[in-house]
Structures are given as C-alpha cells and as structure tokens.
Amino acid sequence: MKPVNLKKLAEELNLSIATVSRALNDRYDIAQATKDRVRELANKLNYEPNPYASSLRRHKSRTIAVVIPEVANHFFSLAINGIEEIARGNNYHVLIYLTHEEYQREASIVRLLAGGRVDGVLLSVASRSHDLNHLDLLRERGIPMVFFDRVHADMDTAKVTTDDYESGYKATRHLLDAGCRTVAHLTLAGSLTISRRRMHGYIDALRDFGLPYDETLVVPAQLSKPEDIQAIEALLTHRPAIDGIFACVESLAMCSYEACRNLGRAIPADVKVIGFSNLEMAALLDPPLTTITQPAYNIGREAARILFQAVNKNRPILPTHSLELKSELIVRASTAASPR
C-alpha cells in the first residue's frame, strides 16, 4: 500500500495541506472539530509523519536560549535551575548567553538566535538595553519569547517578575523604622522597569514617612565593581549624614559593605544596609545582610513553563500570561536598630 501523506489526507477531507498539517500539530488557530476529523482519518489510514521532514519544516532544535546580564548574581543561578527543570521535563537543552549588561551584545545574541538556533528564548534585559528593535526580529521569525525579572514593559509578550514596587517600599520603610533618616538608593543604570518600580517604592516610602525625595542620594551603577565602590565612597564622603543604604541589586549591596569598610563606617551602627539578594551566604556576612529575597527558582520555572506552552502547542504568548511573584523581607543584623 502506498504510504499516506498530507496531500492524501487533505484531498480526502477537502481541506488544504496547510490546514491538515496545523491540525496534526495541534495549532491553536484550528478548530477542535477540525483537529478531531483530521486525527480520525489519519488513524484510519495509518498516516505516519516523516520525522525528518517534519523537523526540517518546523525547524525544531530541541533547544531554548536563556539570555541573562550576568551569572555571578545568585538570583540568575537559581532562576537557571528552575528553567532547566522544566526544560528537562520537555526533553530540551538550555543554552546560556551572557550580555554583561551591554545593549550591543544583547542585540548581537538576539540576531544569532533569530537565525533558527533555538525554539524559544527566555530573556532578562541588560541594564543598558535602550530599545526594542532587536527583539522585533524574534517576533518576525516566529520565535516565542518570555521576559523574566528584567523586562521591557512595552513588549507584547509574557513577563514573570516580582513585586518590585512593594519590595522597594518595604525595604525603604524598614530602614526608616530602624531609625534611618538619610537613606541612599543604589540603582541600576538605564531605565529598566525593575529599577523604576523599586525607585518608586523608595520615593513613596520616604513621602509617607514625611521625608522629601533627594535625587542626590540616588547613585546609578557604574561599569565595574571598583567604580561602584568608588561612587559609593564618594557619596558617603560628600553626604556624611547618610545612615541607610538601599541597594537595588546584590552586587551593589556587596559594594556598599566594601565602601563602608574602606571609610571606617560601621554597619549597622553608622550605616544600615539592605539589598535585593538571593545570596546563600548573606547570613554569614559580617554583619549578616538584611535582604529582599526573590523567589528566583520559581521565577525561572514559571517563565519556562509559559515558554513551553508556546513551543509545544504552537500557541501565542500573550501579556495576559504574565505573573508577579512575591518577594520576602529577611531581617538580619545589617539593619539592626541602634540602642536608645
């Protein structure tokens, strides 16, 4: 018996070859009744898809890409673990790409991935990424993408984040309740959504406490750790009244410790420090660091879960699929209240 192909199924059902193919691949834009008709006839005629041809048509690489700004940050290490759990469950490999916070490097990576190297992309935006043009290429090529943690708010796709505004407010309020009255904020360079939301939380916490917002107390991250330490030292020297530091990211919290040590400013007696961090050793620092700890593993896991719904089912990823997970304030000695 001559093997049954898509053309034969299409002729029998009076459908186009494209419709039959999309029905067999469970595409979201084919009615369930049509899918049932196609599958029933395919089973009846013992249709067997050609796996090699199917792979060529669909360009399935069995690989997804994870694009992150850095790997030293413990948040991203945990997020990758969550991503890999879902990828393994789908028999997929994971490729990790580092942007080192550089826009041009991020754009170059995206252009590479748009060439069909992967079936989907999970992206955490570089702090110096200033437009969306390079990401449009993924959409044009039909490669699904999900943002996690650092996002472009205007991009029409799903985003998995934490409650950045609430956490920024909570962190600042914690310092104020601990007795701080001149609180510096160390933030990321650029205009990332997480930076803006954490900044808004910082500003609103000051306002609700009856303190004015002073933009000279806000220091953006520099290009390197030595430069960050130098910038923090300069701030503390110029503004000796600073008695609290809220660091937007883990690396800036660590730089704050070094800057205070270099200047002989004791933590928490002279300056109290709190930062976003998933550092497992935070409790072992001297003094132990008070942190806003994000559910990094679950963020990675949920972002991957959303991506594979699109990869496996050929369904579009919509902004309505976005998730916001809760972070946790863990109080340690770096923000201990001064004795009265």
Protein Blocks (a to p, Z undefined) as FASTA:
>chain_A
ZZddfklmmmmnopafklmmmmmnopakbcfklmmmmmmmmmmnopacdfklmmmmnopg
hiacdddfbfklmklmmmmmmmmmmmmmnopacddddeklpaklmmmmmmmmmnopagbd
cddddfklcbfklmmmmmmnopacddehiacfkbccddddddfklmmmmmmmmmmmnopa
bdcddddehjdfklmmmmmmmmmmmmmnopacdfklpccddfbfklmmmmmmmmmmmmmm
bcbdcdfbfklmmmmmmmmmmnopacfklpccddddfbfklmmmccdddddddffklmmm
mmmmmmmmmmmnopacdfklpccddddddddfklgccdZZ
